[in-house]
Amino acid sequence: MVKVANDILLNMNSQRVTLLVLLDLSAAFDIVDHAILLKRLTTDFGIGGKALEWFSSYLSGRSQRVLFEGATSDSFDLHFGVPQGSCLGPLLFVVYASKLFEIVQVHLPNAHCFAEDTQLYLSFNPNSPTDQVKALEATERCISDLRKWMYQDKLKIDDDKTEFLVIGLRQQLLQSNHSSVRVGMINIKPVKVVHNLGAWFDSHFSMLIYISKSCSAAFFWLRNIKRISNFLPRDKLEMVLHAFVTSRIDYCNGLLYGLPDCEIAKLQRVQNAAARLLMSCKKYDHITPILINLHWLPVRYTINFKILLLTFKALYSMAPSYIIDLIHIKTITRYSLSSTEGALLKHPSGRMKKSLGDRSFWVAAPTLWNALPVSLRMIKCISTFKSNP
């Protein structure tokens, strides 16, 4: 998600519009063909011998029954699908769907996948009608080839649930003219908001709808938890609050970096309300001592912490390659060695506009990392880095 948001914000900073298509695969985990998967493990990933036999044993011999109102169906063998809820399930599906990236690379510069959720996106110059047409044609050709490959490998795109969003500044969107994108036999019209991996993207990438929905859901659960709070011990109440309330304001909060204080304040009100409920404080009690007592970081600092933690992981090769590629260690002198110890990061060249390029991970990572004391930048252990005051 961070990579997609980073690219969209940099496109907007460069006065470009982004086409984002979210493909929905129908029952993707349940229709994986075991024979095709094992062949792909061998031909594309070089897995053979005992390792291949282990995968074959893991997939074969599975059966399933249905239990409903005390009645149990007959057992039947499963020749398709990967176990959901297991560690290997998503990994095996990614292996099975790995050809997707080969097809996308022929047509588009960018694609991002998380298990069965696929995001295709590319940018164009809104001032060039030719560039707009080429972008739409490339997207449609890519989707067409993906459908053909999926048909061969027994996967299926749910055309009705595919979503199409055009993202850019207000004046950029007025100049663009994209009425629809063709997916199979259906013309998908652009929407104003899409639900993407638990976050909400709007056509201006303001994240305001995401904040609004997160706050609304959090306050709904707060009201319900308050009704039973007197019956719960403090440790159990805190567990429930984290599960249903604070997790909503923490999820994907790295996308909220650089947003105005008035928007972050909405999320802060959620955290304050949760803290007061946990500590049985009154509505107008000063919140800072309460948060300090609970060891809860305010929302703005939690956002910064999330970006710094991801930066730390990228520096020590604990992050995905597409995140590692976004940071670059600054060379102090021509005699200095390439090392991550106490390293400073390069700021990207070019003019970054406030609330656009400044919000991207490409800019946020070096800005926050370089502001840390040297003692923190020298830490190599992630648990020490997370707990260091």
C-alpha positions in Angstrom: 0.0 0.0 0.0 2.9 2.4 0.8 4.4 1.8 -2.6 1.1 2.5 -4.4 0.5 5.7 -2.4 4.1 6.8 -3.0 3.8 6.5 -6.7 0.4 8.2 -6.9 1.6 11.2 -4.8 4.7 11.6 -6.9 2.6 11.4 -10.1 0.3 14.2 -8.8 3.4 16.2 -7.8 4.6 15.9 -11.4 1.2 17.1 -12.7 0.2 13.7 -13.9 -3.0 11.8 -13.5 -3.1 8.1 -12.4 -5.4 5.4 -13.6 -5.9 2.8 -10.9 -7.7 -0.4 -11.6 -8.5 -2.9 -8.8 -9.1 -6.4 -10.1 -11.2 -8.8 -8.1 -10.5 -12.5 -8.5 -13.5 -14.7 -7.9 -12.9 -17.4 -5.2 -9.2 -17.2 -6.1 -7.8 -19.4 -3.3 -10.4 -22.2 -3.9 -9.7 -22.7 -7.6 -5.9 -23.2 -7.7 -5.1 -26.2 -9.8 -2.6 -28.4 -7.9 -1.0 -29.8 -11.1 -0.4 -26.3 -12.5 0.9 -25.1 -9.2 3.4 -28.0 -8.8 4.6 -27.5 -12.5 5.1 -23.8 -11.8 7.1 -24.5 -8.7 9.4 -26.7 -10.9 9.7 -24.6 -14.1 9.6 -21.1 -12.8 11.1 -21.4 -9.3 13.5 -24.4 -9.8 12.0 -26.5 -6.9 12.5 -30.2 -7.3 13.4 -33.4 -5.5 12.3 -33.8 -1.8 11.1 -30.2 -1.6 8.7 -30.7 -4.5 7.6 -34.0 -3.0 6.9 -32.2 0.3 4.7 -29.6 -1.5 2.9 -32.4 -3.4 2.2 -34.2 -0.1 1.0 -31.0 1.5 -1.5 -30.3 -1.3 -2.7 -33.9 -1.9 -5.0 -36.1 0.2 -7.1 -33.2 1.5 -10.8 -33.6 2.0 -13.7 -31.4 3.2 -17.0 -31.9 5.0 -19.8 -29.4 5.8 -21.3 -29.2 9.3 -24.6 -27.4 9.5 -27.0 -27.5 12.5 -25.6 -30.7 13.8 -25.8 -32.5 10.4 -22.5 -33.5 8.6 -22.2 -34.0 4.9 -20.2 -36.8 3.2 -16.5 -36.2 2.9 -15.2 -35.3 -0.6 -11.6 -34.9 -1.9 -10.2 -31.5 -2.7 -8.2 -31.4 -6.0 -8.2 -27.6 -6.1 -7.4 -24.8 -3.8 -4.8 -23.9 -1.2 -5.6 -24.0 2.5 -6.8 -20.6 3.7 -5.7 -19.3 7.1 -2.4 -21.1 6.8 1.0 -19.6 6.4 1.6 -21.3 3.1 -1.8 -20.6 1.6 -1.1 -17.0 0.4 2.5 -17.8 -0.5 1.4 -20.7 -2.8 -1.2 -18.5 -4.4 1.4 -15.9 -5.2 3.5 -18.6 -6.8 0.5 -19.8 -8.8 -0.3 -16.2 -9.9 3.3 -15.2 -10.6 2.8 -15.0 -14.4 0.6 -12.0 -13.7 3.7 -9.8 -13.4 5.2 -11.1 -16.6 2.0 -10.0 -18.5 1.7 -6.7 -16.7 5.4 -5.8 -17.5 4.6 -6.0 -21.3 1.8 -3.4 -21.0 2.2 -1.3 -17.8 5.0 0.1 -15.7 3.3 -0.7 -12.3 1.3 -3.4 -10.6 1.0 -4.3 -7.0 -0.5 -7.5 -5.5 -1.4 -8.7 -2.0 -2.6 -12.3 -2.3 -5.6 -12.3 -4.6 -6.0 -8.4 -4.6 -4.4 -6.9 -7.8 -3.8 -3.2 -8.4 -2.8 -2.0 -11.9 -1.9 1.6 -12.3 -0.1 4.0 -14.7 0.0 7.7 -15.1 -0.4 10.1 -18.1 -0.1 13.8 -18.9 -3.7 15.3 -18.8 -2.6 18.0 -21.2 -1.9 15.4 -24.0 -5.1 13.7 -25.5 -2.8 11.2 -27.2 -1.1 10.3 -23.9 -4.6 9.8 -22.3 -5.7 7.5 -25.1 -2.5 5.4 -25.0 -2.8 5.0 -21.2 -6.4 3.7 -21.5 -5.5 1.4 -24.4 -2.5 0.0 -22.6 -4.7 -0.7 -19.5 -7.4 -2.5 -21.5 -4.9 -4.6 -23.5 -3.2 -5.6 -20.2 -6.6 -6.6 -18.7 -7.5 -8.5 -21.8 -4.2 -10.5 -21.7 -4.7 -11.2 -18.0 -8.1 -12.6 -18.6 -6.8 -14.9 -21.3 -4.0 -16.2 -19.0 -6.4 -16.6 -16.1 -8.8 -18.6 -18.2 -5.9 -21.0 -19.1 -4.9 -21.3 -15.5 -8.5 -21.7 -14.2 -8.7 -18.3 -12.5 -11.4 -15.8 -13.1 -11.8 -12.0 -12.8 -15.1 -10.9 -11.3 -15.9 -8.3 -13.9 -18.7 -6.7 -11.9 -16.5 -6.1 -8.9 -13.6 -4.6 -10.7 -13.2 -0.9 -9.8 -11.6 1.9 -11.8 -10.4 5.2 -10.2 -8.9 8.3 -11.8 -6.6 10.1 -9.4 -5.3 13.7 -9.7 -5.7 17.3 -8.8 -9.0 18.9 -9.4 -7.7 20.9 -12.4 -6.0 17.8 -13.8 -9.1 15.7 -13.6 -11.1 18.4 -15.5 -8.6 18.1 -18.4 -8.8 14.3 -18.5 -11.6 12.4 -20.3 -11.9 8.8 -19.3 -15.5 7.6 -19.4 -14.8 3.9 -18.8 -12.4 1.0 -19.1 -13.4 -2.2 -20.7 -13.1 -5.4 -18.7 -14.3 -8.4 -20.7 -17.8 -7.6 -22.0 -18.4 -4.8 -19.4 -17.5 -1.1 -19.5 -16.4 -0.1 -16.0 -17.1 3.5 -15.2 -14.7 5.4 -12.9 -15.9 5.8 -9.3 -15.1 8.6 -6.8 -14.0 6.3 -4.0 -12.6 2.7 -3.9 -12.0 0.4 -1.0 -8.4 -0.8 -1.4 -7.0 -3.4 1.1 -8.9 -1.9 4.0 -8.2 1.7 3.1 -10.3 4.2 1.1 -8.8 6.1 -1.8 -10.6 9.0 -3.4 -10.1 10.7 -6.7 -7.9 13.5 -5.1 -6.1 11.1 -2.8 -6.9 13.3 0.2 -7.6 10.3 2.5 -10.4 12.4 4.1 -13.0 9.7 3.4 -10.7 7.0 4.9 -10.3 9.2 8.1 -14.1 9.8 8.3 -15.0 6.1 7.9 -12.3 5.0 10.4 -13.5 7.5 13.0 -17.2 6.6 12.4 -16.4 2.8 12.9 -14.2 3.5 15.9 -16.8 5.6 17.7 -19.5 3.0 17.0 -17.4 0.4 18.8 -16.5 2.8 21.6 -20.2 3.3 22.3 -20.8 -0.4 22.5 -17.7 -1.1 24.6 -18.7 1.6 27.0 -21.9 -0.3 27.8 -19.9 -3.3 29.1 -16.8 -1.5 30.4 -17.9 -1.8 34.0 -18.0 -5.6 33.7 -14.5 -5.9 32.3 -11.2 -5.8 34.3 -8.8 -3.1 33.0 -6.4 -5.5 31.1 -9.4 -7.1 29.3 -10.9 -3.7 28.5 -7.6 -2.5 27.1 -7.4 -5.6 24.9 -10.9 -5.0 23.6 -10.2 -1.3 22.9 -7.0 -2.2 20.9 -8.9 -4.9 19.0 -11.9 -2.8 17.9 -10.9 0.9 18.3 -7.2 1.9 18.2 -6.4 -0.7 15.6 -8.7 1.3 13.2 -6.7 4.4 13.6 -3.4 2.6 13.4 -4.1 0.6 10.2 -2.4 2.0 7.2 -1.6 5.2 9.2 1.7 5.6 7.2 -0.6 6.9 4.3 -1.7 9.8 6.5 1.8 11.5 6.8 1.7 15.2 5.9 -2.1 15.6 6.2 -3.4 18.8 7.9 -3.6 18.9 11.7 -7.4 19.3 11.5 -7.7 15.9 9.9 -5.3 14.2 12.2 -7.2 15.8 15.1 -10.2 13.7 14.2 -8.2 10.5 14.8 -6.7 12.0 17.9 -10.2 12.5 19.3 -10.8 8.7 18.9 -7.7 7.9 20.8 -8.5 10.4 23.5 -11.9 8.9 24.0 -10.5 5.4 24.2 -7.9 6.5 26.7 -10.5 8.2 28.9 -12.8 5.2 28.8 -9.9 2.9 29.8 -8.8 5.1 32.7 -12.3 6.0 33.8 -11.6 9.7 33.3 -14.0 12.6 32.6 -14.5 14.1 29.2 -12.6 17.3 30.0 -9.7 15.8 31.9 -6.3 16.8 30.5 -5.4 14.0 28.0 -1.6 14.3 27.9 -0.9 12.8 31.4 -3.4 10.0 30.6 -1.6 9.1 27.3 1.8 9.2 29.1 0.5 6.9 31.8 -0.8 4.4 29.2 2.4 4.7 27.1 0.3 5.6 24.1 1.9 7.8 21.4 -0.3 10.6 20.0 -1.6 9.8 16.5 0.8 12.2 14.7 3.8 10.6 16.4 2.4 7.1 15.7 2.3 7.9 12.0 5.9 9.1 12.1 6.9 6.0 14.1 5.4 3.7 11.5 7.4 5.4 8.7 10.6 5.3 10.7 10.1 1.6 11.5 9.6 0.9 7.8 12.7 2.9 7.0 14.7 0.9 9.5 13.5 -2.3 8.0 14.4 -1.1 4.5 17.9 -0.1 5.6 18.5 -3.6 7.0 16.9 -5.5 4.2 13.9 -6.5 6.3 11.4 -4.8 4.0 10.1 -5.8 0.5 12.4 -4.8 -2.3 9.9 -2.2 -3.7 10.3 -0.4 -0.3 14.1 -0.8 -0.2 14.4 0.8 -3.6 12.8 4.0 -2.4 15.6 4.9 0.0 19.2 5.8 -0.7 22.0 6.2 1.7 23.7 9.6 1.5 27.5 9.6 0.9 29.2 12.2 3.1 32.6 12.2 1.5 34.2 10.3 -1.3 36.2 8.4 1.3 33.3 7.2 3.3 32.2 3.6 3.3 28.8 2.4 2.2 27.3 1.5 5.6 23.9 1.7 7.3 25.5 2.6 10.7 24.2 6.1 11.6 23.5 6.7 7.9 21.9 9.8 6.6 19.4 9.3 3.7 19.4 11.2 0.4 16.6 13.7 -0.1 15.0 13.3 -3.6 16.0 15.9 -6.1 13.3 18.1 -7.7 10.7 20.4 -6.2 8.2 18.6 -3.9 4.9 20.3 -3.4 3.4 20.5 0.1 0.6 18.0 0.6 1.6 16.1 -2.5 5.2 15.0 -3.0 6.0 15.9 0.6 3.5 13.2 1.7 5.2 10.4 -0.3 7.4 7.8 1.5 10.2 8.7 -0.8 10.3 12.2 0.9 9.0 11.3 4.4 11.6 8.6 5.0 14.7 10.7 4.7 13.0 13.7 6.4 12.1 11.8 9.5 15.2 9.5 9.6 17.7 12.3 9.2 16.1 14.2 12.1 16.8 11.3 14.5 19.7 11.5 16.9 22.8 9.6 15.7 22.5 7.2 18.7 19.1 6.0 17.3 20.3 5.8 13.7 23.2 3.6 15.0 20.9 0.9 16.4 20.9 -2.3 14.5 18.4 -4.4 16.5 14.8 -3.7 15.5 13.3 -4.5 19.0 15.8 -2.0 20.6 14.9 0.6 17.9 11.2 0.2 18.6 11.6 0.5 22.4 14.2 3.2 22.6 12.8 6.4 24.0 
